[in-house]
Amino acid sequence: MRKKITLICETCLSRNYTTSKNKDVDTRLSAKKYCKTCGKHTLHKESK
């Protein structure tokens, strides 16, 4: 079973992306993605 997560931009804190990950993994997901609010690629981290 996979768990739905939301990715948040580190600079402007807008919630831009939703994705899923394995429930057994305890580490937080982080990825460099495009933020439409900032207008550039920024680091996005998994929300709590």
mmCIF entry with sequence, helices, sheets and N, C-alpha, C, O atoms, coordinates in Angstrom:
data_MODEL
# 
_entry.id   MODEL 
# 
_entity.id                         1 
_entity.type                       polymer 
_entity.pdbx_number_of_molecules   1 
# 
_entity_poly.entity_id                      1 
_entity_poly.type                           'polypeptide(L)' 
_entity_poly.nstd_linkage                   no 
_entity_poly.nstd_monomer                   no 
_entity_poly.pdbx_seq_one_letter_code       MRKKITLICETCLSRNYTTSKNKDVDTRLSAKKYCKTCGKHTLHKESK 
_entity_poly.pdbx_seq_one_letter_code_can   MRKKITLICETCLSRNYTTSKNKDVDTRLSAKKYCKTCGKHTLHKESK 
_entity_poly.pdbx_strand_id                 A 
# 
loop_
_entity_poly_seq.entity_id 
_entity_poly_seq.num 
_entity_poly_seq.mon_id 
_entity_poly_seq.hetero 
1 1  MET n 
1 2  ARG n 
1 3  LYS n 
1 4  LYS n 
1 5  ILE n 
1 6  THR n 
1 7  LEU n 
1 8  ILE n 
1 9  CYS n 
1 10 GLU n 
1 11 THR n 
1 12 CYS n 
1 13 LEU n 
1 14 SER n 
1 15 ARG n 
1 16 ASN n 
1 17 TYR n 
1 18 THR n 
1 19 THR n 
1 20 SER n 
1 21 LYS n 
1 22 ASN n 
1 23 LYS n 
1 24 ASP n 
1 25 VAL n 
1 26 ASP n 
1 27 THR n 
1 28 ARG n 
1 29 LEU n 
1 30 SER n 
1 31 ALA n 
1 32 LYS n 
1 33 LYS n 
1 34 TYR n 
1 35 CYS n 
1 36 LYS n 
1 37 THR n 
1 38 CYS n 
1 39 GLY n 
1 40 LYS n 
1 41 HIS n 
1 42 THR n 
1 43 LEU n 
1 44 HIS n 
1 45 LYS n 
1 46 GLU n 
1 47 SER n 
1 48 LYS n 
# 
_struct_asym.id          A 
_struct_asym.entity_id   1 
# 
_struct_sheet.id               AA1 
_struct_sheet.type             ? 
_struct_sheet.number_strands   4 
_struct_sheet.details          ? 
# 
loop_
_struct_sheet_order.sheet_id 
_struct_sheet_order.range_id_1 
_struct_sheet_order.range_id_2 
_struct_sheet_order.offset 
_struct_sheet_order.sense 
AA1 1 2 ? anti-parallel 
AA1 2 3 ? anti-parallel 
AA1 3 4 ? anti-parallel 
# 
loop_
_struct_sheet_range.sheet_id 
_struct_sheet_range.id 
_struct_sheet_range.beg_label_comp_id 
_struct_sheet_range.beg_label_asym_id 
_struct_sheet_range.beg_label_seq_id 
_struct_sheet_range.pdbx_beg_PDB_ins_code 
_struct_sheet_range.end_label_comp_id 
_struct_sheet_range.end_label_asym_id 
_struct_sheet_range.end_label_seq_id 
_struct_sheet_range.pdbx_end_PDB_ins_code 
_struct_sheet_range.beg_auth_comp_id 
_struct_sheet_range.beg_auth_asym_id 
_struct_sheet_range.beg_auth_seq_id 
_struct_sheet_range.end_auth_comp_id 
_struct_sheet_range.end_auth_asym_id 
_struct_sheet_range.end_auth_seq_id 
AA1 1 ARG A 15 ? ASN A 22 ? ARG A 15 ASN A 22 
AA1 2 ARG A 2  ? CYS A 9  ? ARG A 2  CYS A 9  
AA1 3 LYS A 40 ? GLU A 46 ? LYS A 40 GLU A 46 
AA1 4 SER A 30 ? CYS A 35 ? SER A 30 CYS A 35 
# 
loop_
_atom_site.group_PDB 
_atom_site.id 
_atom_site.type_symbol 
_atom_site.label_atom_id 
_atom_site.label_alt_id 
_atom_site.label_comp_id 
_atom_site.label_asym_id 
_atom_site.label_entity_id 
_atom_site.label_seq_id 
_atom_site.pdbx_PDB_ins_code 
_atom_site.Cartn_x 
_atom_site.Cartn_y 
_atom_site.Cartn_z 
_atom_site.occupancy 
_atom_site.B_iso_or_equiv 
_atom_site.pdbx_formal_charge 
_atom_site.auth_seq_id 
_atom_site.auth_comp_id 
_atom_site.auth_asym_id 
_atom_site.auth_atom_id 
_atom_site.pdbx_PDB_model_num 
ATOM 1   N N  . MET A 1 1  ? 0.842  -1.188 0.000   1.00 0.00 ? 1  MET A N  1 
ATOM 2   C CA . MET A 1 1  ? 0.000  0.000  0.000   1.00 0.00 ? 1  MET A CA 1 
ATOM 3   C C  . MET A 1 1  ? 0.884  1.247  0.000   1.00 0.00 ? 1  MET A C  1 
ATOM 4   O O  . MET A 1 1  ? 1.854  1.325  0.753   1.00 0.00 ? 1  MET A O  1 
ATOM 5   N N  . ARG A 1 2  ? 0.544  2.218  -0.847  1.00 0.00 ? 2  ARG A N  1 
ATOM 6   C CA . ARG A 1 2  ? 1.324  3.444  -0.932  1.00 0.00 ? 2  ARG A CA 1 
ATOM 7   C C  . ARG A 1 2  ? 0.602  4.566  -0.194  1.00 0.00 ? 2  ARG A C  1 
ATOM 8   O O  . ARG A 1 2  ? -0.619 4.547  -0.038  1.00 0.00 ? 2  ARG A O  1 
ATOM 9   N N  . LYS A 1 3  ? 1.379  5.533  0.252   1.00 0.00 ? 3  LYS A N  1 
ATOM 10  C CA . LYS A 1 3  ? 0.867  6.637  1.050   1.00 0.00 ? 3  LYS A CA 1 
ATOM 11  C C  . LYS A 1 3  ? 0.954  7.935  0.242   1.00 0.00 ? 3  LYS A C  1 
ATOM 12  O O  . LYS A 1 3  ? 1.989  8.210  -0.364  1.00 0.00 ? 3  LYS A O  1 
ATOM 13  N N  . LYS A 1 4  ? -0.123 8.741  0.224   1.00 0.00 ? 4  LYS A N  1 
ATOM 14  C CA . LYS A 1 4  ? -0.108 10.018 -0.487  1.00 0.00 ? 4  LYS A CA 1 
ATOM 15  C C  . LYS A 1 4  ? 0.646  11.050 0.337   1.00 0.00 ? 4  LYS A C  1 
ATOM 16  O O  . LYS A 1 4  ? 0.455  11.154 1.549   1.00 0.00 ? 4  LYS A O  1 
ATOM 17  N N  . ILE A 1 5  ? 1.511  11.817 -0.339  1.00 0.00 ? 5  ILE A N  1 
ATOM 18  C CA . ILE A 1 5  ? 2.247  12.879 0.334   1.00 0.00 ? 5  ILE A CA 1 
ATOM 19  C C  . ILE A 1 5  ? 2.165  14.162 -0.492  1.00 0.00 ? 5  ILE A C  1 
ATOM 20  O O  . ILE A 1 5  ? 1.877  14.120 -1.689  1.00 0.00 ? 5  ILE A O  1 
ATOM 21  N N  . THR A 1 6  ? 2.419  15.296 0.152   1.00 0.00 ? 6  THR A N  1 
ATOM 22  C CA . THR A 1 6  ? 2.434  16.594 -0.507  1.00 0.00 ? 6  THR A CA 1 
ATOM 23  C C  . THR A 1 6  ? 3.835  17.161 -0.417  1.00 0.00 ? 6  THR A C  1 
ATOM 24  O O  . THR A 1 6  ? 4.482  17.070 0.626   1.00 0.00 ? 6  THR A O  1 
ATOM 25  N N  . LEU A 1 7  ? 4.310  17.751 -1.515  1.00 0.00 ? 7  LEU A N  1 
ATOM 26  C CA . LEU A 1 7  ? 5.628  18.366 -1.547  1.00 0.00 ? 7  LEU A CA 1 
ATOM 27  C C  . LEU A 1 7  ? 5.480  19.879 -1.437  1.00 0.00 ? 7  LEU A C  1 
ATOM 28  O O  . LEU A 1 7  ? 4.662  20.488 -2.126  1.00 0.00 ? 7  LEU A O  1 
ATOM 29  N N  . ILE A 1 8  ? 6.293  20.481 -0.550  1.00 0.00 ? 8  ILE A N  1 
ATOM 30  C CA . ILE A 1 8  ? 6.232  21.906 -0.271  1.00 0.00 ? 8  ILE A CA 1 
ATOM 31  C C  . ILE A 1 8  ? 7.532  22.575 -0.691  1.00 0.00 ? 8  ILE A C  1 
ATOM 32  O O  . ILE A 1 8  ? 8.615  22.055 -0.426  1.00 0.00 ? 8  ILE A O  1 
ATOM 33  N N  . CYS A 1 9  ? 7.426  23.725 -1.345  1.00 0.00 ? 9  CYS A N  1 
ATOM 34  C CA . CYS A 1 9  ? 8.597  24.507 -1.748  1.00 0.00 ? 9  CYS A CA 1 
ATOM 35  C C  . CYS A 1 9  ? 9.284  25.046 -0.502  1.00 0.00 ? 9  CYS A C  1 
ATOM 36  O O  . CYS A 1 9  ? 8.618  25.525 0.416   1.00 0.00 ? 9  CYS A O  1 
ATOM 37  N N  . GLU A 1 10 ? 10.619 24.970 -0.462  1.00 0.00 ? 10 GLU A N  1 
ATOM 38  C CA . GLU A 1 10 ? 11.361 25.445 0.701   1.00 0.00 ? 10 GLU A CA 1 
ATOM 39  C C  . GLU A 1 10 ? 11.431 26.965 0.771   1.00 0.00 ? 10 GLU A C  1 
ATOM 40  O O  . GLU A 1 10 ? 11.524 27.514 1.870   1.00 0.00 ? 10 GLU A O  1 
ATOM 41  N N  . THR A 1 11 ? 11.392 27.659 -0.349  1.00 0.00 ? 11 THR A N  1 
ATOM 42  C CA . THR A 1 11 ? 11.552 29.112 -0.310  1.00 0.00 ? 11 THR A CA 1 
ATOM 43  C C  . THR A 1 11 ? 10.234 29.846 -0.047  1.00 0.00 ? 11 THR A C  1 
ATOM 44  O O  . THR A 1 11 ? 10.192 30.745 0.792   1.00 0.00 ? 11 THR A O  1 
ATOM 45  N N  . CYS A 1 12 ? 9.159  29.478 -0.751  1.00 0.00 ? 12 CYS A N  1 
ATOM 46  C CA . CYS A 1 12 ? 7.896  30.205 -0.581  1.00 0.00 ? 12 CYS A CA 1 
ATOM 47  C C  . CYS A 1 12 ? 6.831  29.420 0.189   1.00 0.00 ? 12 CYS A C  1 
ATOM 48  O O  . CYS A 1 12 ? 5.763  29.957 0.480   1.00 0.00 ? 12 CYS A O  1 
ATOM 49  N N  . LEU A 1 13 ? 7.109  28.162 0.521   1.00 0.00 ? 13 LEU A N  1 
ATOM 50  C CA . LEU A 1 13 ? 6.223  27.283 1.302   1.00 0.00 ? 13 LEU A CA 1 
ATOM 51  C C  . LEU A 1 13 ? 4.870  27.002 0.640   1.00 0.00 ? 13 LEU A C  1 
ATOM 52  O O  . LEU A 1 13 ? 3.889  26.719 1.328   1.00 0.00 ? 13 LEU A O  1 
ATOM 53  N N  . SER A 1 14 ? 4.819  27.079 -0.689  1.00 0.00 ? 14 SER A N  1 
ATOM 54  C CA . SER A 1 14 ? 3.572  26.728 -1.376  1.00 0.00 ? 14 SER A CA 1 
ATOM 55  C C  . SER A 1 14 ? 3.534  25.227 -1.645  1.00 0.00 ? 14 SER A C  1 
ATOM 56  O O  . SER A 1 14 ? 4.563  24.604 -1.908  1.00 0.00 ? 14 SER A O  1 
ATOM 57  N N  . ARG A 1 15 ? 2.345  24.663 -1.577  1.00 0.00 ? 15 ARG A N  1 
ATOM 58  C CA . ARG A 1 15 ? 2.151  23.227 -1.799  1.00 0.00 ? 15 ARG A CA 1 
ATOM 59  C C  . ARG A 1 15 ? 1.876  23.008 -3.272  1.00 0.00 ? 15 ARG A C  1 
ATOM 60  O O  . ARG A 1 15 ? 0.778  23.280 -3.758  1.00 0.00 ? 15 ARG A O  1 
ATOM 61  N N  . ASN A 1 16 ? 2.891  22.508 -3.989  1.00 0.00 ? 16 ASN A N  1 
ATOM 62  C CA . ASN A 1 16 ? 2.810  22.428 -5.440  1.00 0.00 ? 16 ASN A CA 1 
ATOM 63  C C  . ASN A 1 16 ? 2.530  21.039 -5.979  1.00 0.00 ? 16 ASN A C  1 
ATOM 64  O O  . ASN A 1 16 ? 1.821  20.915 -6.978  1.00 0.00 ? 16 ASN A O  1 
ATOM 65  N N  . TYR A 1 17 ? 3.048  20.001 -5.371  1.00 0.00 ? 17 TYR A N  1 
ATOM 66  C CA . TYR A 1 17 ? 2.983  18.658 -5.940  1.00 0.00 ? 17 TYR A CA 1 
ATOM 67  C C  . TYR A 1 17 ? 2.428  17.655 -4.940  1.00 0.00 ? 17 TYR A C  1 
ATOM 68  O O  . TYR A 1 17 ? 2.644  17.779 -3.735  1.00 0.00 ? 17 TYR A O  1 
ATOM 69  N N  . THR A 1 18 ? 1.705  16.652 -5.460  1.00 0.00 ? 18 THR A N  1 
ATOM 70  C CA . THR A 1 18 ? 1.303  15.497 -4.661  1.00 0.00 ? 18 THR A CA 1 
ATOM 71  C C  . THR A 1 18 ? 1.866  14.264 -5.343  1.00 0.00 ? 18 THR A C  1 
ATOM 72  O O  . THR A 1 18 ? 1.928  14.192 -6.571  1.00 0.00 ? 18 THR A O  1 
ATOM 73  N N  . THR A 1 19 ? 2.271  13.305 -4.546  1.00 0.00 ? 19 THR A N  1 
ATOM 74  C CA . THR A 1 19 ? 2.826  12.065 -5.065  1.00 0.00 ? 19 THR A CA 1 
ATOM 75  C C  . THR A 1 19 ? 2.572  10.972 -4.043  1.00 0.00 ? 19 THR A C  1 
ATOM 76  O O  . THR A 1 19 ? 1.905  11.207 -3.035  1.00 0.00 ? 19 THR A O  1 
ATOM 77  N N  . SER A 1 20 ? 3.090  9.794  -4.290  1.00 0.00 ? 20 SER A N  1 
ATOM 78  C CA . SER A 1 20 ? 2.922  8.698  -3.334  1.00 0.00 ? 20 SER A CA 1 
ATOM 79  C C  . SER A 1 20 ? 4.264  8.058  -3.053  1.00 0.00 ? 20 SER A C  1 
ATOM 80  O O  . SER A 1 20 ? 5.188  8.132  -3.863  1.00 0.00 ? 20 SER A O  1 
ATOM 81  N N  . LYS A 1 21 ? 4.359  7.424  -1.885  1.00 0.00 ? 21 LYS A N  1 
ATOM 82  C CA . LYS A 1 21 ? 5.580  6.712  -1.539  1.00 0.00 ? 21 LYS A CA 1 
ATOM 83  C C  . LYS A 1 21 ? 5.227  5.479  -0.723  1.00 0.00 ? 21 LYS A C  1 
ATOM 84  O O  . LYS A 1 21 ? 4.106  5.340  -0.233  1.00 0.00 ? 21 LYS A O  1 
ATOM 85  N N  . ASN A 1 22 ? 6.184  4.603  -0.588  1.00 0.00 ? 22 ASN A N  1 
ATOM 86  C CA . ASN A 1 22 ? 6.014  3.369  0.153   1.00 0.00 ? 22 ASN A CA 1 
ATOM 87  C C  . ASN A 1 22 ? 5.817  3.671  1.635   1.00 0.00 ? 22 ASN A C  1 
ATOM 88  O O  . ASN A 1 22 ? 6.533  4.505  2.190   1.00 0.00 ? 22 ASN A O  1 
ATOM 89  N N  . LYS A 1 23 ? 4.860  3.010  2.288   1.00 0.00 ? 23 LYS A N  1 
ATOM 90  C CA . LYS A 1 23 ? 4.588  3.256  3.707   1.00 0.00 ? 23 LYS A CA 1 
ATOM 91  C C  . LYS A 1 23 ? 5.726  2.808  4.613   1.00 0.00 ? 23 LYS A C  1 
ATOM 92  O O  . LYS A 1 23 ? 5.869  3.328  5.719   1.00 0.00 ? 23 LYS A O  1 
ATOM 93  N N  . ASP A 1 24 ? 6.542  1.849  4.167   1.00 0.00 ? 24 ASP A N  1 
ATOM 94  C CA . ASP A 1 24 ? 7.599  1.302  5.007   1.00 0.00 ? 24 ASP A CA 1 
ATOM 95  C C  . ASP A 1 24 ? 8.803  2.229  5.144   1.00 0.00 ? 24 ASP A C  1 
ATOM 96  O O  . ASP A 1 24 ? 9.617  2.041  6.047   1.00 0.00 ? 24 ASP A O  1 
ATOM 97  N N  . VAL A 1 25 ? 8.933  3.224  4.271   1.00 0.00 ? 25 VAL A N  1 
ATOM 98  C CA . VAL A 1 25 ? 10.083 4.130  4.292   1.00 0.00 ? 25 VAL A CA 1 
ATOM 99  C C  . VAL A 1 25 ? 9.826  5.255  5.285   1.00 0.00 ? 25 VAL A C  1 
ATOM 100 O O  . VAL A 1 25 ? 8.793  5.921  5.216   1.00 0.00 ? 25 VAL A O  1 
ATOM 101 N N  . ASP A 1 26 ? 10.774 5.475  6.223   1.00 0.00 ? 26 ASP A N  1 
ATOM 102 C CA . ASP A 1 26 ? 10.597 6.492  7.254   1.00 0.00 ? 26 ASP A CA 1 
ATOM 103 C C  . ASP A 1 26 ? 11.233 7.833  6.895   1.00 0.00 ? 26 ASP A C  1 
ATOM 104 O O  . ASP A 1 26 ? 10.883 8.856  7.483   1.00 0.00 ? 26 ASP A O  1 
ATOM 105 N N  . THR A 1 27 ? 12.164 7.843  5.938   1.00 0.00 ? 27 THR A N  1 
ATOM 106 C CA . THR A 1 27 ? 12.831 9.094  5.590   1.00 0.00 ? 27 THR A CA 1 
ATOM 107 C C  . THR A 1 27 ? 11.915 9.979  4.753   1.00 0.00 ? 27 THR A C  1 
ATOM 108 O O  . THR A 1 27 ? 11.052 9.491  4.023   1.00 0.00 ? 27 THR A O  1 
ATOM 109 N N  . ARG A 1 28 ? 12.121 11.286 4.872   1.00 0.00 ? 28 ARG A N  1 
ATOM 110 C CA . ARG A 1 28 ? 11.305 12.238 4.111   1.00 0.00 ? 28 ARG A CA 1 
ATOM 111 C C  . ARG A 1 28 ? 11.836 12.376 2.693   1.00 0.00 ? 28 ARG A C  1 
ATOM 112 O O  . ARG A 1 28 ? 13.045 12.372 2.461   1.00 0.00 ? 28 ARG A O  1 
ATOM 113 N N  . LEU A 1 29 ? 10.926 12.496 1.768   1.00 0.00 ? 29 LEU A N  1 
ATOM 114 C CA . LEU A 1 29 ? 11.261 12.653 0.366   1.00 0.00 ? 29 LEU A CA 1 
ATOM 115 C C  . LEU A 1 29 ? 11.592 14.116 0.079   1.00 0.00 ? 29 LEU A C  1 
ATOM 116 O O  . LEU A 1 29 ? 10.905 15.017 0.561   1.00 0.00 ? 29 LEU A O  1 
ATOM 117 N N  . SER A 1 30 ? 12.639 14.352 -0.700  1.00 0.00 ? 30 SER A N  1 
ATOM 118 C CA . SER A 1 30 ? 12.960 15.697 -1.155  1.00 0.00 ? 30 SER A CA 1 
ATOM 119 C C  . SER A 1 30 ? 13.413 15.613 -2.605  1.00 0.00 ? 30 SER A C  1 
ATOM 120 O O  . SER A 1 30 ? 14.118 14.682 -2.993  1.00 0.00 ? 30 SER A O  1 
ATOM 121 N N  . ALA A 1 31 ? 13.001 16.593 -3.402  1.00 0.00 ? 31 ALA A N  1 
ATOM 122 C CA . ALA A 1 31 ? 13.330 16.606 -4.821  1.00 0.00 ? 31 ALA A CA 1 
ATOM 123 C C  . ALA A 1 31 ? 13.413 18.046 -5.306  1.00 0.00 ? 31 ALA A C  1 
ATOM 124 O O  . ALA A 1 31 ? 12.745 18.933 -4.774  1.00 0.00 ? 31 ALA A O  1 
ATOM 125 N N  . LYS A 1 32 ? 14.232 18.262 -6.310  1.00 0.00 ? 32 LYS A N  1 
ATOM 126 C CA . LYS A 1 32 ? 14.343 19.582 -6.907  1.00 0.00 ? 32 LYS A CA 1 
ATOM 127 C C  . LYS A 1 32 ? 13.324 19.653 -8.037  1.00 0.00 ? 32 LYS A C  1 
ATOM 128 O O  . LYS A 1 32 ? 13.448 18.953 -9.042  1.00 0.00 ? 32 LYS A O  1 
ATOM 129 N N  . LYS A 1 33 ? 12.306 20.509 -7.863  1.00 0.00 ? 33 LYS A N  1 
ATOM 130 C CA . LYS A 1 33 ? 11.215 20.618 -8.819  1.00 0.00 ? 33 LYS A CA 1 
ATOM 131 C C  . LYS A 1 33 ? 10.936 22.089 -9.131  1.00 0.00 ? 33 LYS A C  1 
ATOM 132 O O  . LYS A 1 33 ? 11.404 22.985 -8.428  1.00 0.00 ? 33 LYS A O  1 
ATOM 133 N N  . TYR A 1 34 ? 10.169 22.321 -10.194 1.00 0.00 ? 34 TYR A N  1 
ATOM 134 C CA . TYR A 1 34 ? 9.822  23.687 -10.594 1.00 0.00 ? 34 TYR A CA 1 
ATOM 135 C C  . TYR A 1 34 ? 8.690  24.221 -9.723  1.00 0.00 ? 34 TYR A C  1 
ATOM 136 O O  . TYR A 1 34 ? 7.674  23.554 -9.532  1.00 0.00 ? 34 TYR A O  1 
ATOM 137 N N  . CYS A 1 35 ? 8.875  25.426 -9.198  1.00 0.00 ? 35 CYS A N  1 
ATOM 138 C CA . CYS A 1 35 ? 7.835  26.098 -8.413  1.00 0.00 ? 35 CYS A CA 1 
ATOM 139 C C  . CYS A 1 35 ? 7.244  27.215 -9.263  1.00 0.00 ? 35 CYS A C  1 
ATOM 140 O O  . CYS A 1 35 ? 7.962  28.126 -9.674  1.00 0.00 ? 35 CYS A O  1 
ATOM 141 N N  . LYS A 1 36 ? 5.945  27.154 -9.529  1.00 0.00 ? 36 LYS A N  1 
ATOM 142 C CA . LYS A 1 36 ? 5.314  28.175 -10.371 1.00 0.00 ? 36 LYS A CA 1 
ATOM 143 C C  . LYS A 1 36 ? 5.210  29.516 -9.651  1.00 0.00 ? 36 LYS A C  1 
ATOM 144 O O  . LYS A 1 36 ? 5.150  30.555 -10.309 1.00 0.00 ? 36 LYS A O  1 
ATOM 145 N N  . THR A 1 37 ? 5.186  29.521 -8.322  1.00 0.00 ? 37 THR A N  1 
ATOM 146 C CA . THR A 1 37 ? 5.123  30.764 -7.562  1.00 0.00 ? 37 THR A CA 1 
ATOM 147 C C  . THR A 1 37 ? 6.459  31.501 -7.599  1.00 0.00 ? 37 THR A C  1 
ATOM 148 O O  . THR A 1 37 ? 6.499  32.711 -7.818  1.00 0.00 ? 37 THR A O  1 
ATOM 149 N N  . CYS A 1 38 ? 7.557  30.766 -7.384  1.00 0.00 ? 38 CYS A N  1 
ATOM 150 C CA . CYS A 1 38 ? 8.902  31.352 -7.422  1.00 0.00 ? 38 CYS A CA 1 
ATOM 151 C C  . CYS A 1 38 ? 9.370  31.593 -8.854  1.00 0.00 ? 38 CYS A C  1 
ATOM 152 O O  . CYS A 1 38 ? 10.111 32.540 -9.117  1.00 0.00 ? 38 CYS A O  1 
ATOM 153 N N  . GLY A 1 39 ? 8.942  30.746 -9.767  1.00 0.00 ? 39 GLY A N  1 
ATOM 154 C CA . GLY A 1 39 ? 9.342  30.857 -11.159 1.00 0.00 ? 39 GLY A CA 1 
ATOM 155 C C  . GLY A 1 39 ? 10.693 30.242 -11.455 1.00 0.00 ? 39 GLY A C  1 
ATOM 156 O O  . GLY A 1 39 ? 11.335 30.603 -12.441 1.00 0.00 ? 39 GLY A O  1 
ATOM 157 N N  . LYS A 1 40 ? 11.141 29.304 -10.606 1.00 0.00 ? 40 LYS A N  1 
ATOM 158 C CA . LYS A 1 40 ? 12.426 28.641 -10.817 1.00 0.00 ? 40 LYS A CA 1 
ATOM 159 C C  . LYS A 1 40 ? 12.417 27.270 -10.141 1.00 0.00 ? 40 LYS A C  1 
ATOM 160 O O  . LYS A 1 40 ? 11.479 26.931 -9.420  1.00 0.00 ? 40 LYS A O  1 
ATOM 161 N N  . HIS A 1 41 ? 13.464 26.493 -10.381 1.00 0.00 ? 41 HIS A N  1 
ATOM 162 C CA . HIS A 1 41 ? 13.604 25.186 -9.748  1.00 0.00 ? 41 HIS A CA 1 
ATOM 163 C C  . HIS A 1 41 ? 14.097 25.370 -8.316  1.00 0.00 ? 41 HIS A C  1 
ATOM 164 O O  . HIS A 1 41 ? 15.123 26.012 -8.090  1.00 0.00 ? 41 HIS A O  1 
ATOM 165 N N  . THR A 1 42 ? 13.379 24.817 -7.362  1.00 0.00 ? 42 THR A N  1 
ATOM 166 C CA . THR A 1 42 ? 13.751 24.885 -5.948  1.00 0.00 ? 42 THR A CA 1 
ATOM 167 C C  . THR A 1 42 ? 13.612 23.508 -5.319  1.00 0.00 ? 42 THR A C  1 
ATOM 168 O O  . THR A 1 42 ? 13.045 22.590 -5.912  1.00 0.00 ? 42 THR A O  1 
ATOM 169 N N  . LEU A 1 43 ? 14.134 23.383 -4.122  1.00 0.00 ? 43 LEU A N  1 
ATOM 170 C CA . LEU A 1 43 ? 14.026 22.127 -3.392  1.00 0.00 ? 43 LEU A CA 1 
ATOM 171 C C  . LEU A 1 43 ? 12.629 22.013 -2.789  1.00 0.00 ? 43 LEU A C  1 
ATOM 172 O O  . LEU A 1 43 ? 12.159 22.937 -2.125  1.00 0.00 ? 43 LEU A O  1 
ATOM 173 N N  . HIS A 1 44 ? 11.972 20.889 -3.017  1.00 0.00 ? 44 HIS A N  1 
ATOM 174 C CA . HIS A 1 44 ? 10.656 20.591 -2.460  1.00 0.00 ? 44 HIS A CA 1 
ATOM 175 C C  . HIS A 1 44 ? 10.807 19.426 -1.498  1.00 0.00 ? 44 HIS A C  1 
ATOM 176 O O  . HIS A 1 44 ? 11.420 18.411 -1.830  1.00 0.00 ? 44 HIS A O  1 
ATOM 177 N N  . LYS A 1 45 ? 10.238 19.577 -0.290  1.00 0.00 ? 45 LYS A N  1 
ATOM 178 C CA . LYS A 1 45 ? 10.305 18.526 0.727   1.00 0.00 ? 45 LYS A CA 1 
ATOM 179 C C  . LYS A 1 45 ? 8.912  18.039 1.079   1.00 0.00 ? 45 LYS A C  1 
ATOM 180 O O  . LYS A 1 45 ? 7.912  18.727 0.872   1.00 0.00 ? 45 LYS A O  1 
ATOM 181 N N  . GLU A 1 46 ? 8.883  16.840 1.614   1.00 0.00 ? 46 GLU A N  1 
ATOM 182 C CA . GLU A 1 46 ? 7.622  16.225 2.036   1.00 0.00 ? 46 GLU A CA 1 
ATOM 183 C C  . GLU A 1 46 ? 7.076  16.959 3.255   1.00 0.00 ? 46 GLU A C  1 
ATOM 184 O O  . GLU A 1 46 ? 7.822  17.258 4.187   1.00 0.00 ? 46 GLU A O  1 
ATOM 185 N N  . SER A 1 47 ? 5.780  17.249 3.251   1.00 0.00 ? 47 SER A N  1 
ATOM 186 C CA . SER A 1 47 ? 5.151  17.930 4.396   1.00 0.00 ? 47 SER A CA 1 
ATOM 187 C C  . SER A 1 47 ? 4.920  16.941 5.526   1.00 0.00 ? 47 SER A C  1 
ATOM 188 O O  . SER A 1 47 ? 5.012  15.730 5.327   1.00 0.00 ? 47 SER A O  1 
ATOM 189 N N  . LYS A 1 48 ? 4.621  17.452 6.701   1.00 0.00 ? 48 LYS A N  1 
ATOM 190 C CA . LYS A 1 48 ? 4.396  16.611 7.874   1.00 0.00 ? 48 LYS A CA 1 
ATOM 191 C C  . LYS A 1 48 ? 3.032  15.962 7.830   1.00 0.00 ? 48 LYS A C  1 
ATOM 192 O O  . LYS A 1 48 ? 2.673  15.217 8.742   1.00 0.00 ? 48 LYS A O  1 
# 
